[in-house]
Amino acid sequence: MGISVTQLLILLVIIIIVFGTKRLRNVGTDLGDAIKNFRTAVKVGDEEKKPENNSGDQSGSGLAEKQTGKSDTQA
């Protein structure tokens, strides 16, 4: 037993009467801006984490050197 279309329309009319179209428009705009800012912040956070994860030896053999104490040139 879900909500039918007529029940949704009645609910929408009541909400429009109580809050008015201008306030609902402002709420929608504010909600859209908040979602946009959140997505931007998440992207910036991901971009800041990428250099941290990639920092260190770029050769790929740095971990082996640290474990054995020898480098390729010393072997």
Secondary structure as GFF3:
##gff-version 3
##sequence-region A 1 75
A	DSSP	alpha_helix	5	19	.	.	.	ID=ss1
A	DSSP	alpha_helix	21	54	.	.	.	ID=ss2
A	DSSP	alpha_helix	62	68	.	.	.	ID=ss3
###
